[in-house]
């Protein structure tokens, strides 16, 4: 092995896209998952506007 060769120890990776899904198991009402793991058949996308209580008139 040549002394001139230095292997790259860390290769930068892009940050995966994330999204919030509704969850009754947390106080916040949602959990964050990788967007690629979202399954519309078993998960509901979290909508912050729908989770806010209606304003009193």
C-alpha positions in Angstrom: 0.0 0.0 0.0 1.3 3.4 -0.9 1.8 6.0 1.8 0.3 8.6 -0.6 -3.1 7.1 -0.5 -5.5 8.4 2.2 -9.0 6.8 2.1 -12.1 9.0 2.7 -13.4 8.1 6.1 -16.6 10.0 5.9 -18.6 10.6 2.7 -21.3 13.3 3.1 -24.8 12.0 2.6 -28.0 14.0 1.8 -30.4 14.4 4.7 -33.5 12.2 4.0 -36.8 14.0 3.6 -39.0 13.7 6.7 -42.7 14.2 7.4 -45.0 14.3 10.4 -47.7 11.6 10.8 -50.5 11.7 13.3 -50.0 9.7 16.5 -52.2 9.4 19.6 -49.2 7.9 21.4 -47.4 11.2 21.8 -48.3 14.5 23.6 -47.5 16.5 20.5 -49.9 14.4 18.4 -47.4 13.4 15.8 -44.2 11.5 15.1 -41.6 12.3 12.5 -40.6 9.6 10.0 -38.7 9.4 6.7 -40.9 10.4 3.9 -39.9 7.3 2.0 -41.4 5.1 4.8 -44.8 6.7 4.6 -47.6 4.2 3.9 -50.9 6.0 3.1 -52.9 2.7 3.7 -51.8 2.7 7.4 -50.7 6.2 8.3 -52.3 9.6 8.3 -50.3 12.7 7.5 -50.3 15.2 10.4 -52.0 18.5 9.6 -51.1 21.2 12.2 -54.1 23.4 11.3 -56.6 20.5 11.8 -55.0 19.8 15.2 -55.5 23.3 16.6 -58.7 24.0 18.6 -61.2 26.3 16.9 -61.1 29.9 18.1 -64.0 31.1 20.3 -66.0 33.9 18.8 
